[in-house]
Each structure stands twice: as structure tokens, then as C-alpha cells.
Amino acid sequence: MFKKALVMAGVAVLTAVPAFAGDCKDCDCGCSKKLTKEQKQEKMQQMIEEIDARLQLTDEQKVQVAALREAKAGKMAAQKEKIEALKAEACKVKESNASQAAKDKKLAKIKEQKKAVKCEIKAIHDQFMADFKAILTEAQQAELDKIKQEQKAKFEAKKESCKEK
């Protein structure tokens, strides 16, 4: 459970940056391979370890951050289940024999529900980041901001390379 919490929390540490910048989903340019769930978890674990090392967390901070990450992982798992249930419901609607107008109405409702869940996910993430930053010293917060900027630049560069292909 602890490892899963660490993996889930890594996503939160990289706030505005999609967690798997190397996993190109928006184009068919062949610029990257799709990662398996295990590969994504391994990659996320590596990123968490690198971030923790760069922040030079104390033992006390590591315990506090681990608790935050575990709590967030539980909350995020519940939201992920909601999203998966809504996706399944949307598939059933699309495959149903209902009229197109009825399908469109139901799909619009599902889309709104998914949007609400995504807002809940953002709120969970924002709270985690506020709590996480509260644990850090000013120097560590500055380093975290630097890490986030580097990741954002890396993502943007990758995104641009996808567009060029």
C-alpha cells in the first residue's frame, strides 16, 4: 500500500505537468511507445525518488510526506473508480439501441459527471500540494518550483516534437 501511495503521490508532485510526458496520446506520430501500467509505476517511482533526493528531505519530512502520499492515494483511487464506472456507463449507452438523441442526452450527462469528478481530483491534488509545500523549507520549496519548471519545459519540448512529426 505504501509503494502504491508513493506512486500515486508522484503525480501530485508534478502538478501542472502530465505525469507521463513520454507517453504520447495525442498523435499517431510514433514518437514514443505506450507504457504498460507496470512501466508507468516504475517510472513514477523513479521520479519520486529523484525529486525526494533533490529536495534533500529529512527523515522526519520523509515520514510526513509518506503519510500525505498514502492519504492522497486512497482518495485518488476512489475517484479513479468513479471515472472507470462512468466510462463503462458511456460504453453501454453507445452500444444501446436507444435513439441517437437519447444517447446524446445520456452521454452529455455522463460527461458532466466526469467533469465533476475531475474537479474533485484537482481539489485533492491542490490540497496535497498545499500540505506538501507546508512541510518543506523555503529552500526546498524553491527547488520544487525549479523541478516543476524543468518538467514543464521537458513536456512542452516533447509536445512540440510530436507536432513536428
C-alpha positions as CSV (number, residue, x, y, z in Angstrom):
1,M,0.0,0.0,0.0
2,F,2.9,2.3,0.9
3,K,4.5,1.8,-2.5
4,K,1.2,2.5,-4.3
5,A,0.8,5.7,-2.2
6,L,4.3,6.8,-3.3
7,V,3.5,6.1,-6.9
8,M,0.2,8.0,-6.8
9,A,1.7,10.9,-5.0
10,G,4.4,11.4,-7.6
11,V,1.7,12.6,-9.9
12,A,0.8,15.2,-7.4
13,V,4.4,16.4,-7.0
14,L,4.5,17.3,-10.7
15,T,1.4,19.5,-10.5
16,A,0.8,21.1,-13.8
17,V,2.8,18.6,-15.9
18,P,1.1,15.4,-17.2
19,A,2.7,12.5,-15.3
20,F,3.8,10.6,-18.3
21,A,5.1,13.2,-20.7
22,G,6.8,10.4,-22.7
23,D,3.6,8.6,-23.4
24,C,2.2,10.4,-26.5
25,K,-1.5,10.0,-26.6
26,D,-2.5,12.9,-28.8
27,C,-0.9,11.8,-32.1
28,D,0.0,8.8,-34.2
29,C,3.5,10.0,-35.0
30,G,5.1,7.0,-33.4
31,C,7.3,9.3,-31.3
32,S,7.1,7.1,-28.2
33,K,6.0,3.7,-27.1
34,K,2.9,3.2,-25.0
35,L,3.9,2.3,-21.5
36,T,2.4,-0.6,-19.6
37,K,0.8,0.0,-16.1
38,E,3.9,-1.5,-14.5
39,Q,6.3,0.6,-16.6
40,K,4.4,3.7,-15.6
41,Q,4.5,2.8,-11.9
42,E,8.2,2.1,-12.2
43,K,8.8,5.4,-14.0
44,M,6.7,7.2,-11.4
45,Q,8.7,5.6,-8.5
46,Q,11.9,6.7,-10.1
47,M,10.7,10.3,-10.5
48,I,9.5,10.3,-6.8
49,E,12.9,9.1,-5.7
50,E,14.7,11.7,-7.8
51,I,12.5,14.5,-6.5
52,D,12.9,13.4,-2.9
53,A,16.7,13.3,-3.4
54,R,16.8,16.7,-5.0
55,L,14.7,18.2,-2.2
56,Q,17.0,16.5,0.4
57,L,14.1,15.6,2.6
58,T,15.0,15.0,6.3
59,D,13.9,11.7,7.8
60,E,11.0,13.5,9.6
61,Q,9.9,15.1,6.3
62,K,10.0,11.7,4.6
63,V,7.6,10.3,7.2
64,Q,5.3,13.2,6.9
65,V,5.3,13.2,3.1
66,A,4.7,9.4,3.0
67,A,1.6,9.9,5.2
68,L,0.4,12.6,2.8
69,R,1.0,10.5,-0.2
70,E,-0.8,7.5,1.3
71,A,-3.8,9.6,2.2
72,K,-3.9,11.1,-1.3
73,A,-3.6,7.7,-2.9
74,G,-6.7,6.4,-1.1
75,K,-8.7,9.5,-2.2
76,M,-7.5,9.3,-5.7
77,A,-8.3,5.5,-6.0
78,A,-11.9,6.3,-5.1
79,Q,-12.0,9.0,-7.8
80,K,-10.4,6.7,-10.4
81,E,-13.1,4.1,-9.7
82,K,-15.8,6.7,-10.3
83,I,-14.2,7.6,-13.6
84,E,-13.9,4.0,-14.7
85,A,-17.6,3.4,-13.8
86,L,-18.6,6.4,-15.9
87,K,-16.5,5.2,-18.8
88,A,-18.2,1.8,-18.6
89,E,-21.6,3.5,-18.5
90,A,-20.8,5.6,-21.5
91,C,-19.8,2.4,-23.4
92,K,-23.1,0.8,-22.6
93,V,-25.0,3.9,-23.7
94,K,-23.1,4.0,-27.0
95,E,-23.9,0.3,-27.6
96,S,-27.6,0.6,-26.6
97,N,-30.5,0.5,-29.0
98,A,-31.8,3.9,-27.9
99,S,-32.3,6.7,-30.3
100,Q,-29.3,8.9,-31.1
101,A,-30.9,11.9,-29.3
102,A,-31.4,9.8,-26.2
103,K,-27.8,8.5,-26.4
104,D,-26.5,12.1,-26.8
105,K,-28.5,13.3,-23.8
106,K,-27.2,10.4,-21.6
107,L,-23.6,10.9,-22.8
108,A,-23.8,14.6,-22.1
109,K,-24.9,13.8,-18.6
110,I,-22.0,11.4,-18.1
111,K,-19.6,13.9,-19.5
112,E,-20.8,16.4,-16.9
113,Q,-20.4,13.8,-14.1
114,K,-16.9,13.0,-15.3
115,K,-16.1,16.8,-15.3
116,A,-17.3,17.0,-11.7
117,V,-15.1,14.0,-10.7
118,K,-12.1,15.7,-12.4
119,C,-12.8,18.8,-10.3
120,E,-12.7,16.7,-7.2
121,I,-9.4,15.2,-8.3
122,K,-8.0,18.6,-8.8
123,A,-9.1,19.7,-5.3
124,I,-7.5,16.6,-3.8
125,H,-4.3,17.4,-5.7
126,D,-4.3,21.0,-4.8
127,Q,-4.8,20.2,-1.1
128,F,-2.0,17.6,-1.3
129,M,0.3,20.2,-2.8
130,A,-0.5,22.8,-0.2
131,D,0.1,20.3,2.6
132,F,3.3,19.1,0.9
133,K,4.7,22.6,0.5
134,A,3.9,23.3,4.1
135,I,6.3,20.5,5.1
136,L,9.2,22.0,3.0
137,T,11.6,24.7,3.9
138,E,11.8,27.8,1.8
139,A,14.9,26.4,0.0
140,Q,13.1,23.1,-0.7
141,Q,10.1,24.9,-2.0
142,A,12.3,26.9,-4.4
143,E,13.9,23.6,-5.6
144,L,10.4,22.1,-6.0
145,D,9.4,25.1,-8.2
146,K,12.6,24.6,-10.2
147,I,11.8,20.9,-10.7
148,K,8.3,21.7,-11.8
149,Q,9.6,24.2,-14.3
150,E,12.1,21.7,-15.7
151,Q,9.4,19.1,-16.1
152,K,7.1,21.6,-17.8
153,A,9.8,22.6,-20.2
154,K,10.6,18.9,-20.9
155,F,6.9,18.2,-21.5
156,E,6.5,21.2,-23.9
157,A,9.6,20.2,-25.9
158,K,8.2,16.6,-26.2
159,K,4.8,18.0,-27.2
160,E,6.4,20.2,-29.9
161,S,8.4,17.3,-31.3
162,C,5.2,15.3,-31.6
163,K,3.6,18.2,-33.6
164,E,6.6,18.4,-36.0
165,K,6.3,14.7,-37.0
